[in-house]
Amino acid sequence: MKIIRGFKVRGFILAAAFSAGLSLATSASAQVRYSYLVDLNSKTVTAIGGTANGINDAGQVVGRSSTAVAGDHAFITGPDGMGMRDLGTLGGQDWNSSQAFGINEAGQVVGESQTFNGVTHAFITGPDGMGIRDLGTLGGNRSVAYGINDAGQVVGISDTAGGATHAFITGPDGMGMRDLGTLGGGYSEAYGINDAGQVAGVSETAGSGRHAFITGPDGMGMRDLGTFGGSYSNASVINDAGQVAGFFATAEAQHAFITGPDGMGMRDIGTFGGFYLYVFGIDDAGQVAGWSETQRGGVGAAHAFITGPDGADMTDLNSLVDAPGGLVFDQASGINNSGQVIAIAVPEPEISALFLAGLALVGFIARRKKTGGEAFSKGQAFI
């Protein structure tokens, strides 16, 4: 089983803003954004560093981290989050940036990287993160890979030759990028894939809505998961049973949801009481991980959460294990089948700046959409 993150574009834009916002919030940048592996069985916390986005069942973690020269680079760790290794970039230059979002059980990693000419392309590596390879695009300039299954099928988003943004899937080992189409609208985004090749993501509909979707095996047959009557829904993760989790809008807040097997029966699993909530991970038991605001009225604090099996009993991760140094786990970026969670900690006073940056970025993206400037916000990546 593989846990993907992602990301992101529209749906995960606040997570992207976390990194940008926090770097503005304090000059002590080394303390602002830091990732940890939390073992829910032993209640231990292991420092990883950087910004973690994905984890496999061995506890290998992937994400991005600052380099000594310039730019952030994708990384992979060994089992149980030990030992960070630079995955490099597609451009081969120190100043090129890259970021990893997903990892499978063989340690194949996917993400995004600048090429030599600065364009962002999706990448895949070999087992244990060895050898970064360009996955190309659907005919446009840019692409990002968010998820990978154990066969090496990759999903993500790409510009098409016509300038649209569409979800894609590849064959085994990242070979042969295929357009998944849309639910009738102009764009679609794929974030997660399970071992049967079922894909989860979000698509514009013919009526200009944004709806979560699931596909059949091998990415065939995109199906609308609907909403709870609000303006949108977004499927961000999927497990091997075909349970999909994500978030949706109500008139009052953004809530998490989970489905039954094969994407059947969308169920509200709530929030911590604030407006914003995002989902980043699911295991094969249906335990969901992400972050939620904890209060309403102005900018609220964000806390990491996990649920029990089948999305039951949303719980603050900070109530289960203490973050080191008086920090607060503000985001859970993934969960594996071994009871390990990757979490990001930030000093509590900095969270307000984080959300302000996120809201500003959301407004910017909304303005771009209205003026026809839809593209990737993923270049900033989060999480």
Backbone torsions as a table, in degrees:
resi	resn	phi	psi	omega
1	MET	NA	146.5	-178.3
2	LYS	-127.3	144.4	177.7
3	ILE	-110.0	127.1	178.4
4	ILE	-110.5	165.4	179.0
5	ARG	-121.7	119.2	170.9
6	GLY	135.7	-138.7	-102.8
7	PHE	31.1	-74.2	-137.5
8	LYS	179.8	-91.0	-166.1
9	VAL	1.6	-166.0	-179.1
10	ARG	-4.0	-65.8	-173.1
11	GLY	-61.1	-33.5	-174.6
12	PHE	-108.7	24.1	-173.1
13	ILE	-66.2	-33.0	178.9
14	LEU	-66.7	-35.4	177.6
15	ALA	-63.5	-38.0	175.9
16	ALA	-61.9	-40.8	-178.1
17	ALA	-69.4	-21.1	177.5
18	PHE	-52.8	-50.3	-176.3
19	SER	-65.1	-45.2	-179.2
20	ALA	-66.4	-45.5	-177.0
21	GLY	-64.6	-41.1	-177.5
22	LEU	-70.4	-32.0	178.5
23	SER	-66.7	-25.8	176.0
24	LEU	-82.1	-24.6	-170.8
25	ALA	-75.1	-24.7	-176.3
26	THR	-154.4	150.6	176.8
27	SER	-81.1	-16.8	179.1
28	ALA	-84.1	66.6	-171.6
29	SER	-62.8	-27.4	-179.6
30	ALA	-65.5	-24.4	-179.6
31	GLN	-95.9	-11.9	-171.0
32	VAL	-73.7	-46.3	-173.8
33	ARG	-128.8	111.4	-176.3
34	TYR	-145.7	136.8	-175.2
35	SER	-103.3	149.3	-178.9
36	TYR	-137.5	153.0	169.9
37	LEU	-102.0	119.5	-178.5
38	VAL	-104.8	120.0	176.8
39	ASP	-95.1	111.3	-176.0
40	LEU	-73.8	-16.8	178.6
41	ASN	-79.5	-49.7	-177.8
42	SER	-92.6	-9.1	-177.6
43	LYS	62.0	29.8	177.8
44	THR	-100.7	155.2	-179.8
45	VAL	-125.7	125.3	-179.7
46	THR	-114.0	125.7	178.9
47	ALA	-71.1	134.7	177.6
48	ILE	-112.4	-50.6	-174.8
49	GLY	98.4	173.3	179.3
50	GLY	60.5	-159.5	177.3
51	THR	-118.9	110.3	-174.8
52	ALA	-87.4	139.6	-176.9
53	ASN	-122.7	-20.9	-174.9
54	GLY	-154.7	157.7	-178.2
55	ILE	-149.3	144.5	173.2
56	ASN	-107.1	-179.0	-173.4
57	ASP	-69.9	-18.0	175.0
58	ALA	-82.3	-6.1	-177.7
59	GLY	85.2	13.0	172.0
60	GLN	-72.0	130.8	-174.2
61	VAL	-114.4	142.7	176.4
62	VAL	-128.5	156.5	179.2
63	GLY	175.2	-139.6	178.3
64	ARG	-140.9	154.1	179.5
65	SER	-151.9	150.5	177.7
66	SER	-66.2	148.9	176.9
67	THR	-107.0	170.4	-178.9
68	ALA	-73.6	-21.5	-176.1
69	VAL	-93.2	-73.6	179.7
70	ALA	-169.2	151.6	177.6
71	GLY	79.1	153.9	175.8
72	ASP	-90.9	144.7	178.1
73	HIS	-121.6	148.1	173.5
74	ALA	-64.9	147.5	177.4
75	PHE	-135.8	161.5	169.5
76	ILE	-133.3	149.0	174.1
77	THR	-111.2	172.7	169.2
78	GLY	-79.0	-175.3	177.7
79	PRO	-55.6	147.1	179.0
80	ASP	59.4	29.3	173.9
81	GLY	72.7	16.8	-175.5
82	MET	-94.7	131.7	171.5
83	GLY	79.0	94.3	-179.1
84	MET	-82.2	133.0	179.0
85	ARG	-125.2	133.1	179.5
86	ASP	-70.8	126.6	177.8
87	LEU	-89.0	-6.2	179.5
88	GLY	76.0	-161.1	-177.7
89	THR	-140.5	167.9	175.1
90	LEU	-76.4	-19.5	-179.0
91	GLY	-85.6	-21.3	177.3
92	GLY	75.8	5.8	179.6
93	GLN	-109.2	146.9	-178.2
94	ASP	-58.8	-32.7	-175.7
95	TRP	-84.8	-9.7	172.5
96	ASN	-69.3	146.9	-179.3
97	SER	-109.4	157.9	176.0
98	SER	-153.1	162.0	179.3
99	GLN	-152.9	139.5	179.4
100	ALA	-104.7	139.3	-178.4
101	PHE	-118.6	-30.5	-174.3
102	GLY	-138.5	156.2	179.6
103	ILE	-149.8	141.0	176.9
104	ASN	-103.6	-175.5	-173.6
105	GLU	-70.2	-21.3	176.1
106	ALA	-83.0	-6.0	-177.9
107	GLY	86.2	13.5	171.9
108	GLN	-71.8	133.7	-173.2
109	VAL	-115.7	143.3	175.3
110	VAL	-129.1	155.9	179.6
111	GLY	177.4	-144.9	-179.4
112	GLU	-133.8	150.3	178.2
113	SER	-151.9	147.5	169.2
114	GLN	-72.1	139.3	172.7
115	THR	-86.3	-178.1	-177.8
116	PHE	-58.7	-35.3	-179.1
117	ASN	-91.2	10.0	173.2
118	GLY	89.3	-1.3	177.5
119	VAL	-79.5	144.3	-179.2
120	THR	-88.9	124.9	177.2
121	HIS	-126.6	150.2	172.5
122	ALA	-67.7	148.1	176.6
123	PHE	-135.2	161.7	171.0
124	ILE	-135.5	151.7	173.8
125	THR	-115.1	173.7	170.2
126	GLY	-80.3	-177.0	178.3
127	PRO	-54.3	145.6	179.7
128	ASP	57.7	29.6	174.5
129	GLY	72.2	19.4	-176.4
130	MET	-91.9	127.7	172.5
131	GLY	79.0	96.6	-178.8
132	ILE	-82.1	134.4	-176.0
133	ARG	-132.1	136.0	179.8
134	ASP	-73.4	127.2	178.2
135	LEU	-90.2	-6.2	179.5
136	GLY	76.1	-157.2	-177.0
137	THR	-142.2	178.9	174.2
138	LEU	-89.0	23.5	177.7
139	GLY	113.1	-13.4	178.3
140	GLY	-95.3	-160.5	-175.2
141	ASN	-88.3	-35.2	-167.6
142	ARG	-126.6	153.9	176.0
143	SER	-155.4	155.6	177.8
144	VAL	-141.3	135.5	176.8
145	ALA	-104.0	129.5	-177.2
146	TYR	-109.9	-33.6	-173.4
147	GLY	-138.0	156.3	179.3
148	ILE	-148.6	141.3	175.9
149	ASN	-103.0	-177.5	-173.0
150	ASP	-72.2	-15.6	173.7
151	ALA	-84.4	-6.1	-177.6
152	GLY	86.3	12.2	172.1
153	GLN	-72.0	133.7	-173.3
154	VAL	-116.2	142.9	173.9
155	VAL	-127.4	156.3	178.8
156	GLY	176.2	-146.9	-179.0
157	ILE	-134.2	152.4	179.8
158	SER	-151.6	147.6	166.3
159	ASP	-68.5	140.7	173.3
160	THR	-94.9	172.7	178.5
161	ALA	-61.9	-27.8	179.9
162	GLY	-86.5	0.2	175.9
163	GLY	94.3	0.0	177.5
164	ALA	-82.5	166.0	173.5
165	THR	-108.5	118.6	-177.5
166	HIS	-126.1	150.6	171.9
167	ALA	-69.0	148.4	176.0
168	PHE	-133.5	160.7	169.2
169	ILE	-135.2	150.3	174.7
170	THR	-113.4	172.8	169.9
171	GLY	-79.9	-175.8	178.2
172	PRO	-54.6	145.5	179.4
173	ASP	58.8	28.9	174.9
174	GLY	72.5	18.2	-176.4
175	MET	-91.7	131.0	171.4
176	GLY	77.2	87.9	-179.9
177	MET	-75.3	130.3	-178.3
178	ARG	-124.5	135.2	179.1
179	ASP	-72.7	126.1	178.6
180	LEU	-86.6	-5.4	179.5
181	GLY	74.5	-158.1	-177.4
182	THR	-141.5	178.7	174.0
183	LEU	-89.7	23.4	177.3
184	GLY	113.0	-9.9	-179.9
185	GLY	-98.4	-160.8	-173.1
186	GLY	-89.9	-21.0	-175.9
187	TYR	-140.7	162.6	172.8
188	SER	-153.0	157.8	-177.0
189	GLU	-142.4	129.7	179.6
190	ALA	-109.3	130.7	-176.6
191	TYR	-115.1	-33.3	-174.3
192	GLY	-135.6	153.7	178.3
193	ILE	-146.0	140.3	177.1
194	ASN	-104.4	-177.3	-173.1
195	ASP	-71.4	-16.3	173.9
196	ALA	-84.1	-5.9	-177.5
197	GLY	85.7	11.7	172.7
198	GLN	-72.1	135.9	-174.0
199	VAL	-115.7	142.7	176.7
200	ALA	-124.1	144.6	179.2
201	GLY	-177.1	-150.4	-178.8
202	VAL	-138.9	146.8	179.7
203	SER	-144.0	147.8	169.4
204	GLU	-72.4	140.0	177.7
205	THR	-96.6	174.4	179.0
206	ALA	-62.2	-26.9	179.0
207	GLY	-91.1	14.7	178.4
208	SER	70.9	15.3	172.5
209	GLY	-80.5	172.2	174.7
210	ARG	-121.0	112.1	-175.1
211	HIS	-121.9	143.7	172.0
212	ALA	-66.5	148.3	176.7
213	PHE	-137.3	161.0	168.6
214	ILE	-133.9	151.0	175.1
215	THR	-112.7	172.0	169.6
216	GLY	-79.2	-176.0	178.0
217	PRO	-54.7	145.8	179.6
218	ASP	59.8	27.4	175.1
219	GLY	72.5	17.8	-176.2
220	MET	-91.5	134.1	171.9
221	GLY	76.3	81.6	179.2
222	MET	-69.6	127.8	-178.4
223	ARG	-119.8	131.7	-179.6
224	ASP	-72.8	124.4	177.1
225	LEU	-87.2	-7.3	177.4
226	GLY	75.8	-166.2	178.1
227	THR	-138.9	-176.1	174.7
228	PHE	-99.2	27.7	-179.9
229	GLY	96.8	-3.5	179.5
230	GLY	-87.8	-160.8	-173.3
231	SER	-86.0	-22.7	-178.6
232	TYR	-160.9	165.4	168.0
233	SER	-144.9	157.3	-176.5
234	ASN	-144.7	121.9	176.9
235	ALA	-93.3	117.7	-174.2
236	SER	-107.1	-21.7	-178.2
237	VAL	-145.3	158.3	179.3
238	ILE	-147.7	142.4	177.1
239	ASN	-106.7	-178.0	-172.6
240	ASP	-71.9	-15.2	174.2
241	ALA	-84.3	-5.2	-176.4
242	GLY	84.5	12.1	171.7
243	GLN	-71.6	130.5	-178.4
244	VAL	-111.6	140.0	174.8
245	ALA	-131.2	153.3	-179.5
246	GLY	-177.9	-144.8	-177.1
247	PHE	-145.1	159.7	-178.6
248	PHE	-148.7	159.5	-178.6
249	ALA	-97.0	137.7	167.1
250	THR	-113.1	-178.7	177.4
251	ALA	-67.6	-21.0	-172.7
252	GLU	-113.6	-23.2	-173.1
253	ALA	-164.6	176.9	173.7
254	GLN	-108.7	119.5	-174.9
255	HIS	-110.7	160.0	172.0
256	ALA	-87.1	151.9	173.3
257	PHE	-134.9	160.6	170.7
258	ILE	-140.2	151.1	176.5
259	THR	-111.2	172.4	168.4
260	GLY	-80.4	-175.4	177.7
261	PRO	-54.8	146.4	179.2
262	ASP	59.8	28.6	174.8
263	GLY	71.2	18.7	-176.0
264	MET	-93.0	133.1	172.9
265	GLY	77.3	79.6	179.5
266	MET	-71.7	129.4	-177.3
267	ARG	-126.9	134.0	178.4
268	ASP	-72.1	126.3	175.8
269	ILE	-113.9	9.7	165.2
270	GLY	87.4	-163.1	178.2
271	THR	-145.1	-176.2	172.5
272	PHE	-94.3	9.2	177.9
273	GLY	110.5	-13.5	176.9
274	GLY	-89.1	-170.0	-179.3
275	PHE	-88.0	-52.2	-172.4
276	TYR	-87.2	142.9	175.2
277	LEU	-153.1	140.3	176.5
278	TYR	-136.2	148.3	-178.5
279	VAL	-112.9	134.3	-176.3
280	PHE	-127.6	-11.7	-177.4
281	GLY	-153.2	154.7	173.5
282	ILE	-151.0	141.4	174.9
283	ASP	-104.1	-179.0	-174.7
284	ASP	-73.4	-13.0	173.8
285	ALA	-87.2	-4.6	-178.7
286	GLY	86.7	16.0	171.8
287	GLN	-74.0	129.5	-174.1
288	VAL	-109.3	143.5	179.2
289	ALA	-130.9	147.9	178.8
290	GLY	177.8	-147.9	175.6
291	TRP	-143.4	155.8	-179.9
292	SER	-145.7	145.3	167.1
293	GLU	-63.4	150.8	-178.1
294	THR	-107.9	-2.1	-179.8
295	GLN	-154.5	161.7	175.5
296	ARG	-108.7	174.4	177.2
297	GLY	80.5	89.0	-175.4
298	GLY	81.8	-162.3	-177.7
299	VAL	-83.5	124.6	-178.0
300	GLY	-104.3	165.4	176.2
301	ALA	-73.6	151.9	175.7
302	ALA	-108.8	135.4	175.6
303	HIS	-127.1	144.1	174.2
304	ALA	-68.7	146.1	175.2
305	PHE	-134.7	157.4	164.8
306	ILE	-135.0	161.8	175.4
307	THR	-117.2	172.8	169.1
308	GLY	-80.8	-173.7	177.9
309	PRO	-55.7	146.3	179.7
310	ASP	57.8	30.0	174.3
311	GLY	73.5	15.4	-177.1
312	ALA	-84.6	150.9	168.9
313	ASP	58.6	69.3	175.6
314	MET	-60.6	128.1	-173.6
315	THR	-131.7	138.8	175.0
316	ASP	-67.4	122.5	-179.9
317	LEU	-59.5	-30.9	-179.5
318	ASN	-66.7	-17.7	177.3
319	SER	-85.0	-11.6	-178.2
320	LEU	-98.7	-29.9	-178.6
321	VAL	-155.1	145.8	-177.5
322	ASP	-84.2	131.1	170.3
323	ALA	-71.5	146.8	-176.7
324	PRO	-71.4	152.9	170.9
325	GLY	63.9	25.5	179.1
326	GLY	73.1	15.4	177.8
327	LEU	-80.6	175.0	178.7
328	VAL	-124.1	129.3	172.2
329	PHE	-72.2	108.5	-176.9
330	ASP	-98.1	-11.9	-178.5
331	GLN	-151.4	133.5	169.0
332	ALA	-103.5	117.8	-171.2
333	SER	-97.4	-5.7	179.3
334	GLY	176.9	161.0	177.8
335	ILE	-145.7	141.2	179.9
336	ASN	-113.4	-178.7	-178.4
337	ASN	-81.4	0.5	-179.8
338	SER	-100.2	6.7	-179.8
339	GLY	80.6	24.9	178.6
340	GLN	-111.1	138.9	179.8
341	VAL	-121.9	137.8	169.3
342	ILE	-96.4	129.3	-174.6
343	ALA	-132.8	152.6	179.0
344	ILE	-116.5	133.5	-178.2
345	ALA	-112.2	146.6	-180.0
346	VAL	-146.6	143.8	175.9
347	PRO	-58.9	134.1	-176.5
348	GLU	-51.5	-43.1	-178.6
349	PRO	-63.0	-19.9	-176.6
350	GLU	-84.9	-10.7	-172.1
351	ILE	-66.6	-34.2	179.7
352	SER	-60.9	-44.0	178.2
353	ALA	-62.3	-36.8	179.2
354	LEU	-59.5	-48.3	-178.2
355	PHE	-69.4	-37.2	177.2
356	LEU	-60.2	-42.8	177.0
357	ALA	-63.0	-40.5	179.8
358	GLY	-63.4	-44.5	-179.9
359	LEU	-65.0	-38.8	177.6
360	ALA	-62.8	-40.7	-179.8
361	LEU	-67.4	-39.3	176.4
362	VAL	-59.3	-43.1	178.6
363	GLY	-62.4	-38.9	179.1
364	PHE	-63.2	-45.1	179.5
365	ILE	-63.1	-40.9	179.3
366	ALA	-61.1	-41.2	179.0
367	ARG	-65.7	-38.5	178.2
368	ARG	-62.2	-40.1	-178.9
369	LYS	-63.2	-41.9	-178.6
370	LYS	-64.2	-27.9	-179.1
371	THR	-98.5	11.7	177.8
372	GLY	79.8	18.7	-177.3
373	GLY	-96.8	29.0	-178.3
374	GLU	-63.1	130.9	176.0
375	ALA	-164.9	-148.7	-176.4
376	PHE	-91.9	125.5	164.4
377	SER	-94.0	-3.7	-173.2
378	LYS	-68.7	-19.2	-178.9
379	GLY	-55.1	-21.0	-179.0
380	GLN	-91.5	-24.8	175.0
381	ALA	31.5	152.3	-169.6
382	PHE	-104.6	-139.7	163.2
383	ILE	-13.6	NA	NA
